[in-house]
Amino acid sequence: MRGRRGRLTAVCFFILFLLGFEAGGFQISLLQIVETEGFSPGLSGVLVSGQYGAIIIMPLLVGGFADRRGKRKVLAASCLFFALGAFGMSFFHAFGALMLSAFAIGTGYSVSESIGSALLAEAHGEKSGKYMNLSQCFFSLGAMVSPQLLEFGSRSFGWSYQSLFRICAAAGLAACVSVIALSGKDTVHITSLRQDETQTIGKEILYLAAGLFVYSSLEGGISYYMDSFVTMELLRPEHGANMLSLFWLFMLGGRVICGMLYRYRRVLLGTSLFGTAVFLLLISIFPSLAMGYVCFSLTGFCLASIWPNLMSLAVEGYAGNSAQAAGIISTGGGLGAVLSPLFLGALMDGAGLRPGFGVLGVIALAGMLICRGYYKTMERKAS
């Protein structure tokens, strides 16, 4: 039992590392993609939204099906979709084909993340919050490594943005095979639930979906447009990869710490959102290279606790419907991940990115009210 649970955990951690690797690489390659293929800068937001648009639809459609038919099978299929989309991004050049490939990546990305989180919750029960934070540490590690690897490959071997997606295609296929090789049932810790033990999903989950909307707006807006901000606003493009890697490095450190302080997640959520708001407003008001390194790094640290804590609240709170709960709040995250790049991409063609980061700071403050609303609702429900 323990060995099977360990193998499942290792595979989920590998998948999260791969998703982070793709996300960090896409972020640093975005400007190169539009320049190489001759697209306008504003279309960069549309291309990002092609990937993250799948997050709005697919986890919501697939979550309930995975609960009924088997999470492991759905996870294997999602890894295959990810690999096929990455292959398309490394092969096609037409904007429409790239959009379709990005949507396929987003399908695999979003379903893998939500189903993998549900499997971790089932495998580890009351310790799921710790493992959720650890899985996001692997995501952050992948996102931190890929910009540096791509920068090195570009300098030493003439790699293009397509090299990123070739690596992701091969790794996605390896992840698919690894999931298929897992034996046994999906649930390895929690025994099968009777029908009357399955917890019904209530309206309070909409608060968690709204919270993930805020998180994805912040993470997507910052990480995908940090390199553009450094290039266009600070005029120091050579610092883009280093600044992005520091953002993910500080997030990695923050997730290690948050995993140890998981019992205080209510305080962590509010504090994290407030800190994020402060640092985003500072960078929008006082843009400079030094301020960029400090504010973006500390923003990564502040953002660390939000996703794993919101996801663990969802998958822990609805036994028997964990994949559906994860899918619902992932849809909220998808909306944020789509709208934020579109908003910032449009600003690139007009007002610039500084006011956009200020708006993201205000959104972080709104996230504090959302988290407060969730806990107040749960207190009323328990009384």
Summary of the structure (lengths in Angstrom):
residues: 383
radius of gyration: 19.5
end to end distance: 37.9
largest distance: 63.1
contacts: 1507
relative contact order: 0.16
helix: 86%
strand: 0%
